[in-house]
Amino acid sequence: MTNLGEELRYNLRAHNYIPEEVHHVVVHDEHGREFYVDVESFLAYADRVAYEACYGLQNIDASLVVVMKDGSWFSRQEYDGSERFLYHLAPSLDVAVEPFDPQKVTLCEGEIYIAPDGRM
């Protein structure tokens, strides 16, 4: 069995974070409403949650997100029935932004059609 609180703390440590660096945790109710909760109260709950992190159904809500104060975040990932936290780096905002030029990049593979008015 995997304890959700221990799993989150492990992932924080693995990426050189401590719980105090969590800005908030995003959770949803049964109607899909989004709530932002503090990490202390979330961990108090998560410490009581144990689940089987193996092949089969995903037990922990896939919409759970842990947002860090530096803008990075952890999301839930399920692959072939095994679930875990996945770390995402915050995108850099210190970049030179230029107009999009479809001649420079490959955005799609195969044939696509873009109508003159921009509709597909």
TORVOLUM-448559 format. One record per residue (C-alpha): x, y, z; residue number from 1. Coordinates in nm, 4 decimals, padded with zeros to 6 digits. Example, Ala and Ser with C-alpha at 12.3 -4.5 7.8 and 13.67 -1.06 7.14 Angstrom:
2
(timar (01.2300,-00.4500,00.7800),1);
(timar (01.3670,-00.1060,00.7140),2);
This chain:
120
(timar (00.0000,00.0000,00.0000),1);
(timar (00.1123,00.3549,-00.0733),2);
(timar (00.0438,00.6375,00.1689),3);
(timar (-00.0486,00.9535,-00.0233),4);
(timar (00.1108,01.1909,00.2291),5);
(timar (00.4383,00.9975,00.2325),6);
(timar (00.4334,00.9791,-00.1476),7);
(timar (00.3955,01.3561,-00.1786),8);
(timar (00.6719,01.4250,00.0762),9);
(timar (00.9001,01.1803,-00.1074),10);
(timar (00.8387,01.3558,-00.4390),11);
(timar (00.8958,01.6971,-00.2852),12);
(timar (01.2313,01.5808,-00.1405),13);
(timar (01.3285,01.4143,-00.4702),14);
(timar (01.2997,01.7553,-00.6378),15);
(timar (01.4662,01.9472,-00.3521),16);
(timar (01.1486,02.0960,-00.2047),17);
(timar (01.0000,02.1035,00.1427),18);
(timar (00.6257,02.1251,00.2202),19);
(timar (00.6624,02.4941,00.3130),20);
(timar (00.7462,02.5631,-00.0538),21);
(timar (00.4030,02.4432,-00.1678),22);
(timar (00.1826,02.7390,-00.2593),23);
(timar (-00.1429,02.5433,-00.2700),24);
(timar (-00.3010,02.2109,-00.3625),25);
(timar (-00.5810,02.1932,-00.6204),26);
(timar (-00.8582,01.9443,-00.5419),27);
(timar (-01.2070,01.8893,-00.6848),28);
(timar (-01.5362,01.7814,-00.5334),29);
(timar (-01.7759,01.5279,-00.6839),30);
(timar (-01.9335,01.8032,-00.8994),31);
(timar (-01.5996,01.9050,-01.0496),32);
(timar (-01.5731,02.2298,-00.8538),33);
(timar (-01.2140,02.3345,-00.7970),34);
(timar (-01.0789,02.4231,-00.4520),35);
(timar (-00.7393,02.5569,-00.3479),36);
(timar (-00.6235,02.4236,-00.0124),37);
(timar (-00.3155,02.4763,00.2010),38);
(timar (-00.0561,02.2003,00.2119),39);
(timar (-00.0771,02.1498,00.5906),40);
(timar (-00.4448,02.0563,00.5876),41);
(timar (-00.4019,01.8533,00.2696),42);
(timar (-00.1140,01.6523,00.4200),43);
(timar (-00.3143,01.5941,00.7395),44);
(timar (-00.5783,01.4287,00.5207),45);
(timar (-00.3322,01.2581,00.2816),46);
(timar (-00.1497,01.0964,00.5745),47);
(timar (-00.4683,00.8940,00.6353),48);
(timar (-00.5024,00.7823,00.2701),49);
(timar (-00.3463,00.4519,00.1628),50);
(timar (-00.4003,00.3063,-00.1815),51);
(timar (-00.2735,00.0272,-00.4016),52);
(timar (-00.0383,00.1952,-00.6522),53);
(timar (-00.0226,-00.0913,-00.8949),54);
(timar (-00.1908,-00.2047,-01.2107),55);
(timar (-00.5636,-00.1583,-01.2194),56);
(timar (-00.7854,00.1422,-01.1629),57);
(timar (-00.6482,00.4862,-01.0801),58);
(timar (-00.7281,00.5463,-00.7145),59);
(timar (-00.6212,00.9081,-00.6608),60);
(timar (-00.8068,01.1788,-00.8525),61);
(timar (-00.6106,01.2585,-01.1694),62);
(timar (-00.6984,01.6283,-01.1356),63);
(timar (-00.4998,01.6632,-00.8110),64);
(timar (-00.2282,01.9290,-00.8580),65);
(timar (00.0358,02.0506,-00.6116),66);
(timar (00.1499,02.4023,-00.7057),67);
(timar (00.4897,02.5217,-00.5863),68);
(timar (00.5782,02.8818,-00.4966),69);
(timar (00.8306,02.8931,-00.7839),70);
(timar (00.5579,02.8141,-01.0399),71);
(timar (00.6460,02.4482,-01.0939),72);
(timar (00.3876,02.1827,-01.0103),73);
(timar (00.3193,01.8155,-00.9531),74);
(timar (00.0301,01.6433,-01.1277),75);
(timar (-00.0994,01.2896,-01.1085),76);
(timar (-00.0054,01.0522,-01.3861),77);
(timar (-00.1377,00.7095,-01.4625),78);
(timar (00.0454,00.4819,-01.6996),79);
(timar (-00.0679,00.1298,-01.7685),80);
(timar (-00.2552,00.1206,-01.4402),81);
(timar (00.0317,00.2455,-01.2221),82);
(timar (-00.0104,00.5961,-01.0781),83);
(timar (00.2312,00.8515,-00.9367),84);
(timar (00.3176,01.2209,-00.9107),85);
(timar (00.4779,01.3817,-01.2150),86);
(timar (00.6936,01.6953,-01.1739),87);
(timar (00.6628,01.9879,-01.4168),88);
(timar (00.9110,02.2743,-01.4356),89);
(timar (00.7662,02.6224,-01.4588),90);
(timar (00.8081,02.7607,-01.8093),91);
(timar (01.0669,03.0347,-01.8367),92);
(timar (00.9286,03.3839,-01.8803),93);
(timar (01.2754,03.5217,-01.9532),94);
(timar (01.2661,03.4486,-02.3257),95);
(timar (01.2586,03.6530,-02.6444),96);
(timar (00.9058,03.6283,-02.7812),97);
(timar (00.8592,03.6573,-03.1563),98);
(timar (00.5644,03.6257,-03.3954),99);
(timar (00.4648,03.2710,-03.4858),100);
(timar (00.6095,03.1641,-03.8210),101);
(timar (00.4782,02.8255,-03.9437),102);
(timar (00.7740,02.8083,-04.1853),103);
(timar (01.0157,02.7758,-03.8897),104);
(timar (00.8514,02.5034,-03.6826),105);
(timar (00.6763,02.1714,-03.7231),106);
(timar (00.3543,02.1997,-03.5263),107);
(timar (00.1621,01.9188,-03.6969),108);
(timar (00.2509,01.6122,-03.8962),109);
(timar (00.0589,01.4980,-04.1993),110);
(timar (-00.1688,01.7104,-04.4113),111);
(timar (-00.3643,01.9914,-04.2506),112);
(timar (-00.5792,02.2563,-04.4061),113);
(timar (-00.6144,02.6043,-04.2660),114);
(timar (-00.8895,02.8089,-04.4272),115);
(timar (-00.8145,03.1668,-04.5329),116);
(timar (-01.0295,03.2933,-04.2433),117);
(timar (-00.8312,03.0793,-03.9961),118);
(timar (-01.0977,02.8115,-03.9473),119);
(timar (-01.0087,02.4468,-03.9979),120);
